[in-house]
């Protein structure tokens, strides 16, 4: 399969990871539970 080379798999995995992170942040923001206080200790 021509479209299933390593470059396209890497791009697809980066897109999937970013979609998962974006959806999780959106759900957290929509419920009002986002807390960035722990990031100050890093």
PDB file of N, CA, C, O and CB in Angstrom:
ATOM      1  N   UNK A   1       0.843  -1.182   0.000  1.00  0.00           N
ATOM      2  CA  UNK A   1       0.000   0.000   0.000  1.00  0.00           C
ATOM      3  C   UNK A   1       0.882   1.238   0.000  1.00  0.00           C
ATOM      4  O   UNK A   1       1.771   1.397   0.836  1.00  0.00           O
ATOM      5  CB  UNK A   1      -0.956   0.002   1.215  1.00  0.00           C
ATOM      6  N   UNK A   2       0.616   2.080  -0.936  1.00  0.00           N
ATOM      7  CA  UNK A   2       1.454   3.267  -1.103  1.00  0.00           C
ATOM      8  C   UNK A   2       1.248   4.283   0.019  1.00  0.00           C
ATOM      9  O   UNK A   2       2.205   4.936   0.437  1.00  0.00           O
ATOM     10  CB  UNK A   2       1.166   3.920  -2.443  1.00  0.00           C
ATOM     11  N   UNK A   3       0.035   4.426   0.506  1.00  0.00           N
ATOM     12  CA  UNK A   3      -0.246   5.463   1.503  1.00  0.00           C
ATOM     13  C   UNK A   3       0.128   5.027   2.915  1.00  0.00           C
ATOM     14  O   UNK A   3       0.028   5.819   3.852  1.00  0.00           O
ATOM     15  CB  UNK A   3      -1.716   5.839   1.461  1.00  0.00           C
ATOM     16  N   UNK A   4       0.555   3.787   3.079  1.00  0.00           N
ATOM     17  CA  UNK A   4       0.843   3.264   4.412  1.00  0.00           C
ATOM     18  C   UNK A   4       2.345   3.221   4.681  1.00  0.00           C
ATOM     19  O   UNK A   4       2.841   2.295   5.323  1.00  0.00           O
ATOM     20  CB  UNK A   4       0.243   1.869   4.572  1.00  0.00           C
ATOM     21  N   UNK A   5       3.062   4.223   4.190  1.00  0.00           N
ATOM     22  CA  UNK A   5       4.498   4.262   4.455  1.00  0.00           C
ATOM     23  C   UNK A   5       4.754   4.900   5.822  1.00  0.00           C
ATOM     24  O   UNK A   5       3.833   5.465   6.412  1.00  0.00           O
ATOM     25  CB  UNK A   5       5.243   5.044   3.338  1.00  0.00           C
ATOM     26  N   UNK A   6       5.975   4.822   6.333  1.00  0.00           N
ATOM     27  CA  UNK A   6       6.253   5.325   7.693  1.00  0.00           C
ATOM     28  C   UNK A   6       5.957   6.807   7.886  1.00  0.00           C
ATOM     29  O   UNK A   6       5.555   7.217   8.975  1.00  0.00           O
ATOM     30  CB  UNK A   6       7.690   5.076   8.035  1.00  0.00           C
ATOM     31  N   UNK A   7       6.148   7.610   6.853  1.00  0.00           N
ATOM     32  CA  UNK A   7       5.867   9.045   6.989  1.00  0.00           C
ATOM     33  C   UNK A   7       4.392   9.289   7.267  1.00  0.00           C
ATOM     34  O   UNK A   7       4.047  10.054   8.168  1.00  0.00           O
ATOM     35  CB  UNK A   7       6.291   9.799   5.723  1.00  0.00           C
ATOM     36  N   UNK A   8       3.528   8.649   6.506  1.00  0.00           N
ATOM     37  CA  UNK A   8       2.096   8.854   6.697  1.00  0.00           C
ATOM     38  C   UNK A   8       1.618   8.273   8.030  1.00  0.00           C
ATOM     39  O   UNK A   8       0.717   8.825   8.661  1.00  0.00           O
ATOM     40  CB  UNK A   8       1.317   8.227   5.544  1.00  0.00           C
ATOM     41  N   UNK A   9       2.214   7.173   8.453  1.00  0.00           N
ATOM     42  CA  UNK A   9       1.851   6.626   9.761  1.00  0.00           C
ATOM     43  C   UNK A   9       2.259   7.573  10.883  1.00  0.00           C
ATOM     44  O   UNK A   9       1.525   7.727  11.859  1.00  0.00           O
ATOM     45  CB  UNK A   9       2.504   5.254   9.967  1.00  0.00           C
ATOM     46  N   UNK A  10       3.420   8.208  10.755  1.00  0.00           N
ATOM     47  CA  UNK A  10       3.863   9.152  11.777  1.00  0.00           C
ATOM     48  C   UNK A  10       2.964  10.379  11.818  1.00  0.00           C
ATOM     49  O   UNK A  10       2.602  10.849  12.897  1.00  0.00           O
ATOM     50  CB  UNK A  10       5.310   9.572  11.522  1.00  0.00           C
ATOM     51  N   UNK A  11       2.602  10.899  10.654  1.00  0.00           N
ATOM     52  CA  UNK A  11       1.715  12.058  10.608  1.00  0.00           C
ATOM     53  C   UNK A  11       0.347  11.702  11.182  1.00  0.00           C
ATOM     54  O   UNK A  11      -0.235  12.483  11.935  1.00  0.00           O
ATOM     55  CB  UNK A  11       1.571  12.575   9.163  1.00  0.00           C
ATOM     56  N   UNK A  12      -0.165  10.531  10.832  1.00  0.00           N
ATOM     57  CA  UNK A  12      -1.470  10.112  11.344  1.00  0.00           C
ATOM     58  C   UNK A  12      -1.436   9.920  12.859  1.00  0.00           C
ATOM     59  O   UNK A  12      -2.399  10.258  13.547  1.00  0.00           O
ATOM     60  CB  UNK A  12      -1.917   8.814  10.661  1.00  0.00           C
ATOM     61  N   UNK A  13      -0.340   9.382  13.381  1.00  0.00           N
ATOM     62  CA  UNK A  13      -0.267   9.194  14.832  1.00  0.00           C
ATOM     63  C   UNK A  13      -0.154  10.528  15.553  1.00  0.00           C
ATOM     64  O   UNK A  13      -0.746  10.695  16.620  1.00  0.00           O
ATOM     65  CB  UNK A  13       0.921   8.300  15.198  1.00  0.00           C
ATOM     66  N   UNK A  14       0.596  11.493  14.997  1.00  0.00           N
ATOM     67  CA  UNK A  14       0.658  12.821  15.604  1.00  0.00           C
ATOM     68  C   UNK A  14      -0.704  13.498  15.589  1.00  0.00           C
ATOM     69  O   UNK A  14      -1.087  14.143  16.565  1.00  0.00           O
ATOM     70  CB  UNK A  14       1.680  13.690  14.879  1.00  0.00           C
ATOM     71  N   UNK A  15      -1.437  13.358  14.493  1.00  0.00           N
ATOM     72  CA  UNK A  15      -2.775  13.946  14.408  1.00  0.00           C
ATOM     73  C   UNK A  15      -3.698  13.300  15.440  1.00  0.00           C
ATOM     74  O   UNK A  15      -4.460  13.992  16.115  1.00  0.00           O
ATOM     75  CB  UNK A  15      -3.358  13.780  12.981  1.00  0.00           C
ATOM     76  N   UNK A  16      -3.631  11.987  15.561  1.00  0.00           N
ATOM     77  CA  UNK A  16      -4.496  11.287  16.512  1.00  0.00           C
ATOM     78  C   UNK A  16      -4.178  11.679  17.950  1.00  0.00           C
ATOM     79  O   UNK A  16      -5.088  11.873  18.756  1.00  0.00           O
ATOM     80  CB  UNK A  16      -4.355   9.776  16.343  1.00  0.00           C
ATOM     81  N   UNK A  17      -2.900  11.796  18.275  1.00  0.00           N
ATOM     82  CA  UNK A  17      -2.516  12.205  19.627  1.00  0.00           C
ATOM     83  C   UNK A  17      -3.009  13.618  19.911  1.00  0.00           C
ATOM     84  O   UNK A  17      -3.521  13.887  20.997  1.00  0.00           O
ATOM     85  CB  UNK A  17      -0.985  12.126  19.809  1.00  0.00           C
ATOM     86  N   UNK A  18      -2.859  14.525  18.943  1.00  0.00           N
ATOM     87  CA  UNK A  18      -3.306  15.903  19.150  1.00  0.00           C
ATOM     88  C   UNK A  18      -4.821  15.994  19.259  1.00  0.00           C
ATOM     89  O   UNK A  18      -5.335  16.820  20.013  1.00  0.00           O
ATOM     90  CB  UNK A  18      -2.817  16.792  18.016  1.00  0.00           C
ATOM     91  N   UNK A  19      -5.546  15.160  18.519  1.00  0.00           N
ATOM     92  CA  UNK A  19      -7.007  15.154  18.624  1.00  0.00           C
ATOM     93  C   UNK A  19      -7.430  14.670  20.008  1.00  0.00           C
ATOM     94  O   UNK A  19      -8.338  15.239  20.614  1.00  0.00           O
ATOM     95  CB  UNK A  19      -7.634  14.260  17.524  1.00  0.00           C
ATOM     96  N   UNK A  20      -6.780  13.629  20.508  1.00  0.00           N
ATOM     97  CA  UNK A  20      -7.115  13.119  21.839  1.00  0.00           C
ATOM     98  C   UNK A  20      -6.829  14.173  22.906  1.00  0.00           C
ATOM     99  O   UNK A  20      -7.638  14.378  23.811  1.00  0.00           O
ATOM    100  CB  UNK A  20      -6.325  11.830  22.139  1.00  0.00           C
ATOM    101  N   UNK A  21      -5.674  14.846  22.799  1.00  0.00           N
ATOM    102  CA  UNK A  21      -5.351  15.892  23.768  1.00  0.00           C
ATOM    103  C   UNK A  21      -6.322  17.064  23.670  1.00  0.00           C
ATOM    104  O   UNK A  21      -6.736  17.613  24.691  1.00  0.00           O
ATOM    105  CB  UNK A  21      -3.921  16.383  23.559  1.00  0.00           C
ATOM    106  N   UNK A  22      -6.687  17.447  22.454  1.00  0.00           N
ATOM    107  CA  UNK A  22      -7.619  18.557  22.277  1.00  0.00           C
ATOM    108  C   UNK A  22      -8.994  18.255  22.830  1.00  0.00           C
ATOM    109  O   UNK A  22      -9.617  19.110  23.457  1.00  0.00           O
ATOM    110  CB  UNK A  22      -7.730  18.909  20.824  1.00  0.00           C
ATOM    111  N   UNK A  23      -9.469  17.048  22.602  1.00  0.00           N
ATOM    112  CA  UNK A  23     -10.785  16.668  23.121  1.00  0.00           C
ATOM    113  C   UNK A  23     -10.760  16.613  24.646  1.00  0.00           C
ATOM    114  O   UNK A  23     -11.718  17.032  25.296  1.00  0.00           O
ATOM    115  CB  UNK A  23     -11.227  15.306  22.544  1.00  0.00           C
ATOM    116  N   UNK A  24      -9.680  16.101  25.217  1.00  0.00           N
ATOM    117  CA  UNK A  24      -9.627  16.024  26.680  1.00  0.00           C
ATOM    118  C   UNK A  24      -9.565  17.411  27.308  1.00  0.00           C
ATOM    119  O   UNK A  24     -10.181  17.641  28.349  1.00  0.00           O
ATOM    120  CB  UNK A  24      -8.419  15.196  27.126  1.00  0.00           C
ATOM    121  N   UNK A  25      -8.836  18.338  26.696  1.00  0.00           N
ATOM    122  CA  UNK A  25      -8.798  19.703  27.225  1.00  0.00           C
ATOM    123  C   UNK A  25     -10.155  20.377  27.046  1.00  0.00           C
ATOM    124  O   UNK A  25     -10.592  21.124  27.921  1.00  0.00           O
ATOM    125  CB  UNK A  25      -7.693  20.528  26.530  1.00  0.00           C
ATOM    126  N   UNK A  26     -10.824  20.123  25.923  1.00  0.00           N
ATOM    127  CA  UNK A  26     -12.145  20.717  25.699  1.00  0.00           C
ATOM    128  C   UNK A  26     -13.155  20.217  26.730  1.00  0.00           C
ATOM    129  O   UNK A  26     -13.951  20.998  27.251  1.00  0.00           O
ATOM    130  CB  UNK A  26     -12.642  20.398  24.279  1.00  0.00           C
ATOM    131  N   UNK A  27     -13.123  18.929  27.021  1.00  0.00           N
ATOM    132  CA  UNK A  27     -14.048  18.378  28.017  1.00  0.00           C
ATOM    133  C   UNK A  27     -13.755  18.974  29.390  1.00  0.00           C
ATOM    134  O   UNK A  27     -14.677  19.300  30.139  1.00  0.00           O
ATOM    135  CB  UNK A  27     -13.944  16.832  28.067  1.00  0.00           C
ATOM    136  N   UNK A  28     -12.480  19.115  29.719  1.00  0.00           N
ATOM    137  CA  UNK A  28     -12.119  19.689  31.013  1.00  0.00           C
ATOM    138  C   UNK A  28     -12.538  21.146  31.107  1.00  0.00           C
ATOM    139  O   UNK A  28     -13.019  21.582  32.153  1.00  0.00           O
ATOM    140  CB  UNK A  28     -10.619  19.562  31.250  1.00  0.00           C
ATOM    141  N   UNK A  29     -12.366  21.902  30.041  1.00  0.00           N
ATOM    142  CA  UNK A  29     -12.771  23.307  30.049  1.00  0.00           C
ATOM    143  C   UNK A  29     -14.287  23.460  30.095  1.00  0.00           C
ATOM    144  O   UNK A  29     -14.797  24.348  30.778  1.00  0.00           O
ATOM    145  CB  UNK A  29     -12.218  24.020  28.824  1.00  0.00           C
ATOM    146  N   UNK A  30     -15.006  22.610  29.381  1.00  0.00           N
ATOM    147  CA  UNK A  30     -16.460  22.758  29.333  1.00  0.00           C
ATOM    148  C   UNK A  30     -17.112  22.407  30.668  1.00  0.00           C
ATOM    149  O   UNK A  30     -18.202  22.894  30.969  1.00  0.00           O
ATOM    150  CB  UNK A  30     -17.038  21.883  28.231  1.00  0.00           C
ATOM    151  N   UNK A  31     -16.462  21.575  31.464  1.00  0.00           N
ATOM    152  CA  UNK A  31     -17.016  21.270  32.779  1.00  0.00           C
ATOM    153  C   UNK A  31     -16.515  22.222  33.851  1.00  0.00           C
ATOM    154  O   UNK A  31     -16.993  22.172  34.985  1.00  0.00           O
ATOM    155  CB  UNK A  31     -16.682  19.853  33.166  1.00  0.00           C
ATOM    156  N   UNK A  32     -15.567  23.083  33.522  1.00  0.00           N
ATOM    157  CA  UNK A  32     -15.055  24.055  34.473  1.00  0.00           C
ATOM    158  C   UNK A  32     -14.081  23.475  35.472  1.00  0.00           C
ATOM    159  O   UNK A  32     -13.903  24.039  36.551  1.00  0.00           O
ATOM    160  CB  UNK A  32     -16.178  24.678  35.198  1.00  0.00           C
ATOM    161  N   UNK A  33     -13.453  22.377  35.148  1.00  0.00           N
ATOM    162  CA  UNK A  33     -12.566  21.696  36.088  1.00  0.00           C
ATOM    163  C   UNK A  33     -11.086  21.901  35.789  1.00  0.00           C
ATOM    164  O   UNK A  33     -10.246  21.258  36.418  1.00  0.00           O
ATOM    165  CB  UNK A  33     -12.870  20.232  36.090  1.00  0.00           C
ATOM    166  N   UNK A  34     -10.741  22.781  34.846  1.00  0.00           N
ATOM    167  CA  UNK A  34      -9.341  22.968  34.480  1.00  0.00           C
ATOM    168  C   UNK A  34      -8.606  23.713  35.580  1.00  0.00           C
ATOM    169  O   UNK A  34      -9.020  24.796  35.992  1.00  0.00           O
ATOM    170  CB  UNK A  34      -9.223  23.727  33.150  1.00  0.00           C
ATOM    171  N   UNK A  35      -7.528  23.137  36.048  1.00  0.00           N
ATOM    172  CA  UNK A  35      -6.698  23.763  37.069  1.00  0.00           C
ATOM    173  C   UNK A  35      -5.253  23.741  36.599  1.00  0.00           C
ATOM    174  O   UNK A  35      -4.687  22.676  36.351  1.00  0.00           O
ATOM    175  CB  UNK A  35      -6.849  23.042  38.441  1.00  0.00           C
ATOM    176  N   UNK A  36      -4.663  24.915  36.480  1.00  0.00           N
ATOM    177  CA  UNK A  36      -3.272  25.007  36.060  1.00  0.00           C
ATOM    178  C   UNK A  36      -2.352  25.260  37.247  1.00  0.00           C
ATOM    179  O   UNK A  36      -1.189  25.618  37.060  1.00  0.00           O
ATOM    180  CB  UNK A  36      -3.105  26.109  35.023  1.00  0.00           C
ATOM    181  N   UNK A  37      -2.849  25.082  38.454  1.00  0.00           N
ATOM    182  CA  UNK A  37      -2.046  25.327  39.641  1.00  0.00           C
ATOM    183  C   UNK A  37      -0.881  24.363  39.783  1.00  0.00           C
ATOM    184  O   UNK A  37       0.186  24.746  40.265  1.00  0.00           O
ATOM    185  CB  UNK A  37      -2.909  25.248  40.857  1.00  0.00           C
ATOM    186  N   UNK A  38      -1.072  23.110  39.367  1.00  0.00           N
ATOM    187  CA  UNK A  38       0.006  22.134  39.489  1.00  0.00           C
ATOM    188  C   UNK A  38       1.147  22.425  38.530  1.00  0.00           C
ATOM    189  O   UNK A  38       2.277  22.008  38.785  1.00  0.00           O
ATOM    190  CB  UNK A  38      -0.524  20.740  39.246  1.00  0.00           C
ATOM    191  N   UNK A  39       0.890  23.116  37.452  1.00  0.00           N
ATOM    192  CA  UNK A  39       1.949  23.430  36.496  1.00  0.00           C
ATOM    193  C   UNK A  39       2.940  24.424  37.081  1.00  0.00           C
ATOM    194  O   UNK A  39       4.078  24.499  36.616  1.00  0.00           O
ATOM    195  CB  UNK A  39       1.354  23.984  35.205  1.00  0.00           C
ATOM    196  N   UNK A  40       2.537  25.184  38.083  1.00  0.00           N
ATOM    197  CA  UNK A  40       3.441  26.128  38.720  1.00  0.00           C
ATOM    198  C   UNK A  40       4.533  25.455  39.535  1.00  0.00           C
ATOM    199  O   UNK A  40       5.564  26.070  39.807  1.00  0.00           O
ATOM    200  CB  UNK A  40       2.667  27.051  39.597  1.00  0.00           C
ATOM    201  N   UNK A  41       4.330  24.217  39.924  1.00  0.00           N
ATOM    202  CA  UNK A  41       5.322  23.497  40.718  1.00  0.00           C
ATOM    203  C   UNK A  41       6.320  22.739  39.862  1.00  0.00           C
ATOM    204  O   UNK A  41       7.268  22.159  40.391  1.00  0.00           O
ATOM    205  CB  UNK A  41       4.637  22.541  41.651  1.00  0.00           C
ATOM    206  N   UNK A  42       6.129  22.731  38.568  1.00  0.00           N
ATOM    207  CA  UNK A  42       7.036  21.988  37.682  1.00  0.00           C
ATOM    208  C   UNK A  42       8.242  22.816  37.324  1.00  0.00           C
ATOM    209  O   UNK A  42       9.112  22.354  36.587  1.00  0.00           O
ATOM    210  CB  UNK A  42       6.316  21.552  36.412  1.00  0.00           C
TER     211      UNK A  42
END
